[in-house]
């Protein structure tokens, strides 16, 4: 069923606003059931990620005029666009669903800091842990030598007593 001209104009205006985001993830959701799509939207919303389904022709028109550098990735299948204030959240959250629903959803590519990224580059970004995890790993890295030194001192104290 064709979309009316007014609705296309509204979608295009929304896509132009989205195109100003620093990070976008393009998602193919072909074969996803309504229940799974609802679960996807709910989880994305809980993570602070917004999600929009759009026609590829309208998305290409809006993204082409946004001034992103690089080559726009191939947008095959149905197109969903995820964006967020957190630069890595759209890629990370959609990639986690890709692992959950293997053949029904896939990360097609995206935009990161004003540059189009291919599918593999977005997957690499998705594998970066959240900031809280990175902080915890850093603290553990700093704490490890101190902890080992304390264990050695304790062993020496036991031997001398």
Long-range contacts (C-beta under 8 A, 24 or more apart in sequence): 3-55, 8-55, 8-58, 11-54, 11-55, 11-58, 12-58, 12-61, 12-62, 14-52, 15-52, 15-54, 15-58, 15-59, 15-61, 15-62, 15-63, 15-81, 16-62, 16-65, 16-66, 18-50, 18-52, 18-62, 18-81, 18-83, 19-62, 19-63, 19-65, 19-66, 19-68, 20-66, 21-83, 21-84, 21-111, 22-87, 22-111, 22-112, 22-113, 22-114, 23-83, 23-84, 23-86, 23-87, 23-88, 23-89, 23-90, 23-91, 23-110, 23-111, 23-112, 23-113, 24-81, 24-82, 24-83, 24-90, 24-110, 24-111, 25-81, 25-82, 25-83, 25-90, 25-91, 25-94, 25-107, 25-110, 25-122, 26-73, 26-75, 26-79, 26-80, 26-81, 26-107, 26-108, 26-109, 26-110, 27-79, 27-80, 27-81, 27-82, 27-94, 27-105, 27-106, 27-107, 27-108, 28-75, 28-76, 28-77, 28-78, 28-79, 28-80, 28-105, 28-106, 28-108, 29-53, 29-77, 29-78, 29-80, 29-104, 29-105, 30-77, 30-78, 30-104, 31-103, 31-104, 32-101, 32-104, 32-105, 33-104, 36-101, 36-104, 36-105, 40-97, 40-105, 43-93, 43-97, 44-82, 44-93, 44-94, 47-84, 47-89, 47-93, 48-84, 48-85, 48-86, 48-89, 49-82, 49-83, 49-84, 49-86, 49-89, 49-90, 49-93, 49-94, 50-82, 50-83, 50-84, 51-80, 51-81, 51-82, 52-80, 52-81, 53-78, 53-79, 53-80, 53-81, 54-79, 54-80, 54-81, 55-79, 63-111, 67-114, 68-111, 68-114, 68-115, 68-116, 69-114, 69-115, 69-116, 70-115, 70-116, 70-117, 71-116, 72-109, 72-116, 73-108, 73-109, 73-110, 73-116, 73-117, 73-118, 73-119, 74-108, 74-109, 75-108, 75-109, 76-108, 77-106, 77-108, 79-108, 87-112, 87-113, 88-125, 88-126, 88-128, 88-130, 91-122, 91-123, 91-125, 91-126, 92-125, 92-126, 92-128, 92-130, 94-126, 95-122, 95-123, 95-126, 95-127, 96-126
